[in-house]
Amino acid sequence: MTLVTPTEREARLAMHDHNSGLVVLADGLRKKSNARNVFITLGAEGLLIHAPHTTTDKLITDRIPAMNPAPKDVAGAGDSLLTAAAMSLAVGGTIWQAAYLGALAAACQVRRIGNHPLQASSLLKELAH
């Protein structure tokens, strides 16, 4: 598996681990799922990325702050994150580019009420800011 993108709650439930730090949790989930990369969504706290370094297989962990910390409706945020990140990876993007575009797509999605398909124009408009 290339990428798994649970919420923190989903990751903790899957791992039966409600006490470990996020890096330990992400690494355990990576091993259990045999995924190369793990994004753990943290709501208003953003996104945790646990993945191999671009040029080595050494695992590193980083975070992207929430690009919209005051959402109107979180419906579809995870779907938007996964879709944009997967599309980025499919066309040759790095996991770091995928994380950024996924986080941007999630931010666009939570700006509106309801889970509606996200248009490329919304992402481009957000990138221009």
N, C-alpha and C positions, 0 to 999 in steps of 0.2 A: 504494500500500500504506500502511496506517495505522501498522502496528507490526511490527517484526522483533525477535526475542528470542534471539539466539544466545548460546552460552557464549563466553568469551574465546577459547578454543581454536578454536571454529568460526568466529568472526569473523576471527581471524588466518589460518586456512587459506583462507577465502573471499577474503580480500584479498591473500593471498600476502605478508603483512607480519608479521614476527616481532620487529620492533624498535621500531616507533612506540609512543608513549604511547597510552593508552586514548581520549583525546579525539580525537586524530588518526585512530585506528582507527575509532571510532564515526562520525565525520564522513565518512570515506571509504566506509564501509559504507552509510551513509544515502544518499550520492550514487549509489553503484553500484546499490543495490537500488531507488532512487527511493522509499524509505520516508520517511514524515513523522517518525516517532519510532523511536528505537533504544534497546532495553534490552540491555546486555551483562551476562550473569550472571557473577559472580566467585566462586562457591562460598562459602567461609567469609568472604570479604571483602565479600559483599553484592551489590549491583546498581548498575550505572552507567546513568544515564538521560541521553540526549542528545535534546533535543526543542526545538521552538519555545516561547518564553515564552508564557504563557497569553494575554496581551493584545497581544503584538507577534509578529512573525515572527523576531525575533532568536533565534538558537539559544543555548541554555544547557545546561550539563552539571551534573549533581548525582549524589549517591550516597545510597543507603539501606544502612545496615549490615545484615549478616545478622541476621535476627531469631531464628535458631536456629543458632549457630555450631558446634554439636556434633551433627550429624545422625546418626541411626541408620541411615538408608538414603536415598540421594539419588534413587532411582528415582521418577520422576514429578514431581520438583520443577519442571522446566522446563515440563512440561505444565500443572501447577497454576498457575504464574506466568502463562503465556499465556492460559489459560482465564479466570482471574479478571480479568486486566487487560482482555481483550477484552470480557468481559461488562460491566465497569465503563464502558468507552468506549461500548458499544452503548446504554447507558441514559443517556448524557449526561455521564458523569464526565470530569474533566480527565485529562490524561496523568499528572499527579502523583498524583491519587487512584487511578488505575489501577495505577501503580507500587507504591503502598503496599499496596493490596489484593492485588496479584499477589505481592508479597514475603511478605505475611502468609500467603497460601495455600501458597506454597512452604515456608514455615517449618512450617506444620501438617503438610504432606505428609512432610517429612523426619523428623518425630518418631516415625514408625511404620515397620515393616518391610513392604516391598512397595508396589507401585503400585496403590492402591485409590482409588476415587472419593472425593473430598472432599465432605463434607456442609456445608451452610450453617451448621449448628449448631456445627461445629468452628471456623469463622471467627468466629462471634458470641461463642463462649466465649473465644477468643483476644483479640478486641477488648475484652472485659470486663476483661482483665488489664491 
